[in-house]
Amino acid sequence: MALRRRMESWDWIEIWQRSRQSWHWPLLPPPVLREEGISSSFVSPNYQIALNQQDLELGPLYLESLFDHLIVQYIFCPRSLENAGLLALAALKGLGHHLPSDPAYAPAYTPAGKISLDRAAHILSARRMVNIFSDIVSDSFRLERSGRDEELVLMGYRRLADRDGQAGCPLMPMDRVILGFLRAFWGADLPPCPLPEVEHLLRVFSPGIRDRSLWPRQCQEMARILGAFEPGVLGQGPVRAQEILNGSADAVPLLCASGLDAGEYEEAREVLGQRGDLKRWYRDQSYFIEIRELPRARYETCPSDYTKWRLTDPFSDLDMSYSLSLSPYLIPGVSTYRKRHQSNPLIPGRAGVPDLLVVLDSSRSMEGPRKGTRTHKATLAAFKACQFAHSMGAELAAINFSESYHSIGWTRDLNAVEDVLVEFFCTRTHIPGNRIRELAWARPGCLILCITDTHIQNLYQEWEEIKKAAEAGSFVLFSIDPAYRDKHVEEALSSLGQVYHIRQLDDLISLVVEVSERAYSGESFIISQ
């Protein structure tokens, strides 16, 4: 009651500041008040909480509870985009057995590029599960902190329970199950629920909510239990990770992408309200690959001290003045001296930066953009090489070829280069020698990385053009699939520069990294065979 009396005269800005102070001043913008009548989702893309007049009419305690709830989600659960992504994957996995049985549901996108209705409902259901899980974890964390926090937490759930039966809007079974679970989990005065799912949820959350390593498994099991129910009030709205609500999620990698297929990655991004595509899939995976800059140290020679000059030393090394200053007689090896020099390393200097041309095979034999295929490894390696060269100040060009080709000329636009690299033609292997020569001649001394399985069918028709390109730049071939490669093609290409035989597909990325390190450290990376 004392708490209620203190809140009789209130200002929502003061309430916001009190909530921030209570949680050690997180760096969040102040809320804004929207026009009356506009429904509010409470959070806008930059984590600026948006309120309307109806929210204010619910009273200061409600606002303080809301502010605390959103702040704790920001600082504790899900907190980061990576945690939110892991929870999204767990929710999708838990909901897997609730998927429609229609085979047409399987593709991630329809030919028109739009999500099917069933899939859209599945994505929304997974998003709701992530929100419900983060609500349970965040509010459990708040409730354990103090009696004041407990009163604020329970007030919101009691308000939801009081809606049951009012205005002809009974609670949905999902909300009833969650309230019944929280009654038992927290020992709180909330309405009971006789459904067996309450006991199932208690077993899932019996280890508590403090161990973050258990969160994905707990979210998965919670989604499995609740997936059969129709959605209710709880769990609505966007996933409230820091990067999403700060409006920076597009620039932040989803680090768990390295273990996902393209379809799984797209689904996880959809749950988080982000667009997932092949380019982002490759880009997020590439963050795990490290290319080190290895600049060569420069040395300068300077005098250090004096040592005896002997008859076997060059006469020009004799320091006559210094020797006569010590003795009027010049006796070789006794009273004759010369300067001794030593080499000292200086700050490493940046060597010349070669521009990078990537020539990528996307023919049918490269198998397509699925995790673990030749296309997947080759495109991922090309992405990382381009990112590193771009960071070193190089200009980029790319050719993606099959029976036809798509190319982009020399540019500093990394996004445009990546758009070319992710294409997959899936036809025969015809290398565009003329286009390679044009790009190489435009940047003499460029590095040419060609990644192919060497099933090139038109090599001899294009040979002269490719040879001229290799003369203008440094040609490096990564030959995939040595068991079935065209040896004649490979032998011809090996005369142009360095050839790496990729006997194990996992070696491709490390070899591309090694070549990039050597090329941009100023060392010679073309080794004669």
MARTORPA-606673 format. One line per 8 residues: number of its first residue (from 1); their letters; for each residue x, y negated, z negated of C-alpha. Coordinates in steps of 0.1 Angstrom, whole numbers. Layout:
# residues N
NUM) a) X,Y,Z ~ ...
This chain:
# residues 529
1) malrrrme) 0,0,0 ~ 29,-23,-8 ~ 41,-17,27 ~ 8,-27,42 ~ 6,-59,21 ~ 40,-70,34 ~ 28,-65,69 ~ -4,-86,66
9) swdwieiw) 13,-117,81 ~ 34,-105,110 ~ 51,-114,143 ~ 59,-86,167 ~ 93,-101,175 ~ 102,-100,138 ~ 90,-63,137 ~ 113,-56,167
17) qrsrqswh) 143,-72,150 ~ 135,-53,118 ~ 135,-20,137 ~ 168,-28,155 ~ 183,-37,121 ~ 170,-5,106 ~ 188,15,133 ~ 221,-5,133
25) wpllpppv) 213,-29,161 ~ 212,-9,193 ~ 219,-30,224 ~ 184,-32,237 ~ 165,-62,252 ~ 136,-77,233 ~ 101,-65,242 ~ 78,-86,265
33) lreegiss) 41,-92,264 ~ 21,-84,295 ~ -11,-98,306 ~ -43,-86,289 ~ -60,-57,306 ~ -28,-43,322 ~ -22,-8,308 ~ 13,-4,294
41) sfvspnyq) 36,26,295 ~ 57,8,269 ~ 89,11,287 ~ 100,-6,319 ~ 130,5,340 ~ 156,-15,320 ~ 143,-2,286 ~ 125,-35,279
49) ialnqqdl) 94,-24,260 ~ 63,-39,275 ~ 33,-46,253 ~ -2,-58,260 ~ -29,-73,238 ~ -44,-39,231 ~ -11,-27,217 ~ -10,-57,193
57) elgplyle) -45,-50,181 ~ -34,-17,168 ~ -15,-35,141 ~ 21,-41,129 ~ 26,-6,114 ~ 18,9,148 ~ 42,-14,165 ~ 70,-7,140
65) slfdhliv) 65,30,144 ~ 65,27,182 ~ 97,6,182 ~ 114,31,158 ~ 103,60,180 ~ 117,46,212 ~ 150,34,196 ~ 156,69,181
73) qyifcprs) 150,85,215 ~ 176,60,229 ~ 202,68,202 ~ 195,105,194 ~ 173,126,217 ~ 175,128,246 ~ 199,99,245 ~ 220,105,277
81) lenaglla) 210,114,312 ~ 230,146,309 ~ 210,158,279 ~ 178,148,296 ~ 189,168,327 ~ 197,199,306 ~ 163,196,289 ~ 146,192,323
89) laalkglg) 163,224,336 ~ 153,242,305 ~ 116,231,308 ~ 116,241,345 ~ 129,275,335 ~ 104,279,307 ~ 75,270,330 ~ 87,293,358
97) hhlpsdpa) 63,321,350 ~ 34,296,353 ~ 43,288,390 ~ 16,294,416 ~ 20,327,434 ~ 15,312,468 ~ 47,318,488 ~ 43,284,504
105) yapaytpa) 52,269,471 ~ 88,280,473 ~ 104,252,494 ~ 114,221,475 ~ 99,199,503 ~ 74,202,530 ~ 86,196,566 ~ 73,160,563
113) gkisldra) 96,155,533 ~ 67,152,508 ~ 63,172,476 ~ 35,197,477 ~ 6,191,452 ~ 15,223,433 ~ 51,213,430 ~ 42,177,420
121) ahilsarr) 21,191,392 ~ 49,214,381 ~ 74,185,380 ~ 50,164,359 ~ 44,194,336 ~ 82,198,331 ~ 85,160,325 ~ 58,163,298
129) mvnifsdi) 76,192,281 ~ 108,172,280 ~ 90,143,264 ~ 72,165,239 ~ 104,181,229 ~ 122,148,225 ~ 93,135,205 ~ 94,164,181
137) vsdsfrle) 132,161,176 ~ 132,123,173 ~ 103,122,149 ~ 117,150,128 ~ 150,131,126 ~ 131,99,115 ~ 109,118,90 ~ 139,132,72
145) rsgrdeel) 155,97,67 ~ 132,81,41 ~ 97,79,27 ~ 90,48,47 ~ 100,65,79 ~ 78,94,70 ~ 48,72,65 ~ 54,55,99
153) vlmgyrrl) 59,88,117 ~ 28,105,103 ~ 6,74,109 ~ 9,79,147 ~ 0,116,146 ~ -29,109,122 ~ -42,83,145 ~ -41,109,173
161) adrdgqag) -59,134,151 ~ -86,109,142 ~ -94,105,180 ~ -107,141,180 ~ -144,140,187 ~ -146,102,190 ~ -163,87,221 ~ -168,122,235
169) cplmpmdr) -130,127,240 ~ -120,158,220 ~ -83,166,218 ~ -70,190,244 ~ -57,224,232 ~ -21,214,238 ~ -24,185,215 ~ -41,206,189
177) vilgflra) -14,232,190 ~ 13,206,186 ~ -4,189,156 ~ -9,223,140 ~ 27,231,145 ~ 39,198,130 ~ 16,203,100 ~ 34,236,92
185) fwgadlpp) 69,224,104 ~ 68,192,84 ~ 45,202,56 ~ 24,172,66 ~ -13,164,62 ~ -23,170,98 ~ -52,191,111 ~ -45,228,112
193) cplpeveh) -48,249,144 ~ -56,287,143 ~ -41,295,177 ~ -11,320,177 ~ 11,295,196 ~ 16,276,164 ~ 35,305,149 ~ 54,310,181
201) llrvfspg) 66,274,180 ~ 76,277,143 ~ 99,306,152 ~ 114,285,180 ~ 121,255,158 ~ 130,276,126 ~ 168,267,130 ~ 159,230,128
209) irdrslwp) 166,202,152 ~ 202,191,142 ~ 221,216,164 ~ 222,200,198 ~ 235,232,214 ~ 201,249,206 ~ 181,221,223 ~ 180,236,258
217) rqcqemar) 169,270,246 ~ 143,255,222 ~ 129,233,250 ~ 127,263,273 ~ 108,284,248 ~ 85,256,239 ~ 77,251,276 ~ 70,288,280
225) ilgafepg) 46,287,251 ~ 28,255,260 ~ 29,259,298 ~ -5,276,300 ~ -24,247,283 ~ -39,218,301 ~ -20,186,295 ~ -32,163,267
233) vlgqgpvr) -22,129,253 ~ 12,138,241 ~ 42,138,264 ~ 30,112,289 ~ 53,87,306 ~ 89,87,318 ~ 117,106,303 ~ 134,81,280
241) aqeilngs) 172,86,285 ~ 195,57,281 ~ 206,55,317 ~ 170,59,331 ~ 156,32,308 ~ 186,9,314 ~ 180,12,351 ~ 215,27,358
249) adavpllc) 206,63,363 ~ 213,61,401 ~ 249,53,393 ~ 254,80,367 ~ 262,116,377 ~ 242,145,364 ~ 273,166,353 ~ 254,199,351
257) asgldage) 250,197,389 ~ 281,219,393 ~ 262,249,381 ~ 230,243,401 ~ 218,251,436 ~ 206,222,457 ~ 169,231,450 ~ 174,233,412
265) yeearevl) 193,200,413 ~ 165,183,433 ~ 139,196,408 ~ 159,184,378 ~ 162,149,393 ~ 125,149,401 ~ 117,156,364 ~ 139,127,354
273) gqrgdlkr) 121,104,379 ~ 151,102,402 ~ 155,111,438 ~ 176,143,443 ~ 192,150,476 ~ 222,167,491 ~ 244,137,490 ~ 238,131,453
281) wyrdqsyf) 243,169,447 ~ 277,168,463 ~ 286,135,447 ~ 277,147,412 ~ 297,179,416 ~ 327,160,427 ~ 331,143,394 ~ 346,175,380
289) ieirelpr) 374,175,406 ~ 404,155,397 ~ 428,140,422 ~ 458,123,405 ~ 477,94,420 ~ 514,104,421 ~ 533,73,430 ~ 570,76,436
297) aryetcps) 592,58,411 ~ 617,32,426 ~ 652,30,413 ~ 677,1,411 ~ 714,5,406 ~ 731,-20,383 ~ 765,-23,364 ~ 766,-6,330
305) dytkwrlt) 802,-7,317 ~ 839,-3,328 ~ 859,28,332 ~ 895,36,343 ~ 903,31,380 ~ 924,60,393 ~ 943,64,425 ~ 917,88,438
313) dpfsdldm) 890,61,436 ~ 884,37,465 ~ 906,6,463 ~ 875,-16,468 ~ 862,-4,434 ~ 892,-19,415 ~ 882,-49,394 ~ 914,-69,397
321) syslslsp) 903,-98,376 ~ 891,-77,347 ~ 922,-55,347 ~ 946,-84,347 ~ 927,-100,318 ~ 936,-71,297 ~ 972,-65,308 ~ 998,-83,330
329) ylipgvst) 1008,-49,344 ~ 986,-29,367 ~ 992,8,359 ~ 968,31,378 ~ 947,51,354 ~ 960,32,324 ~ 954,-5,328 ~ 933,-6,359
337) yrkrhqsn) 895,-7,356 ~ 864,-4,378 ~ 828,-11,371 ~ 805,19,364 ~ 770,18,377 ~ 738,35,367 ~ 703,39,383 ~ 673,27,363
345) plipgrag) 637,35,373 ~ 614,6,379 ~ 576,4,378 ~ 563,28,405 ~ 553,10,436 ~ 522,18,457 ~ 532,34,489 ~ 515,27,522
353) vpdllvvl) 479,39,521 ~ 470,60,552 ~ 434,58,564 ~ 414,90,563 ~ 396,108,591 ~ 375,139,581 ~ 365,163,608 ~ 340,187,593
361) dssrsmeg) 326,219,609 ~ 288,224,604 ~ 282,252,628 ~ 260,282,621 ~ 290,304,609 ~ 296,279,581 ~ 264,293,564 ~ 246,261,554
369) prkgtrth) 244,239,523 ~ 238,265,496 ~ 259,268,465 ~ 290,289,471 ~ 289,289,510 ~ 316,276,533 ~ 295,245,540 ~ 291,238,503
377) katlaafk) 328,241,495 ~ 340,223,526 ~ 316,194,521 ~ 324,191,484 ~ 361,190,493 ~ 355,164,520 ~ 335,143,495 ~ 363,143,470
385) acqfahsm) 390,135,495 ~ 369,105,508 ~ 362,92,473 ~ 399,93,464 ~ 410,77,496 ~ 384,50,492 ~ 396,43,456 ~ 431,39,469
393) gaelaain) 420,12,494 ~ 419,33,526 ~ 394,30,553 ~ 374,61,562 ~ 359,77,593 ~ 341,110,596 ~ 330,135,623 ~ 305,162,616
401) fsesyhsi) 304,186,645 ~ 287,217,659 ~ 274,219,694 ~ 267,182,691 ~ 283,158,666 ~ 276,128,645 ~ 304,104,636 ~ 310,71,619
409) gwtrdlna) 339,47,628 ~ 364,32,604 ~ 346,16,575 ~ 348,10,538 ~ 312,20,533 ~ 316,53,514 ~ 278,59,514 ~ 276,58,551
417) vedvlvef) 305,83,554 ~ 288,107,529 ~ 256,105,550 ~ 275,119,579 ~ 292,146,559 ~ 260,161,544 ~ 244,168,578 ~ 242,204,589
425) fctrthip) 237,212,626 ~ 237,250,625 ~ 246,256,662 ~ 277,266,681 ~ 312,252,674 ~ 322,226,699 ~ 349,202,686 ~ 346,166,700
433) gnrirela) 382,160,709 ~ 376,127,727 ~ 360,112,696 ~ 388,124,674 ~ 413,109,697 ~ 395,75,698 ~ 393,73,660 ~ 429,84,655
441) warpgcli) 442,59,681 ~ 423,31,663 ~ 443,38,631 ~ 479,50,639 ~ 493,69,610 ~ 460,80,597 ~ 455,113,578 ~ 433,138,598
449) lcitdthi) 417,165,576 ~ 400,191,597 ~ 379,218,579 ~ 366,246,600 ~ 364,284,603 ~ 382,280,636 ~ 355,296,657 ~ 360,267,681
457) qnlyqewe) 347,276,715 ~ 358,246,736 ~ 393,241,722 ~ 411,244,755 ~ 388,219,772 ~ 394,194,745 ~ 431,204,738 ~ 447,173,754
465) eikkaaea) 425,149,735 ~ 432,167,702 ~ 469,167,709 ~ 469,130,715 ~ 450,125,682 ~ 476,145,663 ~ 504,124,678 ~ 487,93,665
473) gsfvlfsi) 480,106,630 ~ 490,134,606 ~ 469,165,614 ~ 461,190,586 ~ 439,220,593 ~ 421,240,566 ~ 412,274,582 ~ 384,292,565
481) dpayrdkh) 376,329,568 ~ 410,343,580 ~ 396,378,585 ~ 374,367,614 ~ 392,336,625 ~ 401,330,662 ~ 439,335,660 ~ 446,320,693
489) veealssl) 427,288,683 ~ 445,287,650 ~ 480,292,666 ~ 472,264,690 ~ 461,241,662 ~ 491,249,640 ~ 514,233,666 ~ 497,200,658
497) gqvyhirq) 505,198,621 ~ 501,218,589 ~ 477,247,586 ~ 463,261,553 ~ 448,296,555 ~ 419,298,531 ~ 418,334,521 ~ 396,327,490
505) lddlislv) 369,301,494 ~ 375,287,459 ~ 410,277,470 ~ 398,252,496 ~ 390,224,471 ~ 423,227,453 ~ 442,227,485 ~ 424,196,498
513) vevseray) 432,180,464 ~ 468,189,468 ~ 471,174,502 ~ 453,142,491 ~ 477,138,462 ~ 507,142,484 ~ 494,120,512 ~ 486,91,489
521) sgesfiis) 518,94,467 ~ 539,85,498 ~ 555,120,501 ~ 557,139,533 ~ 530,165,532 ~ 535,179,567 ~ 557,210,561 ~ 572,229,591
529) q) 562,265,593
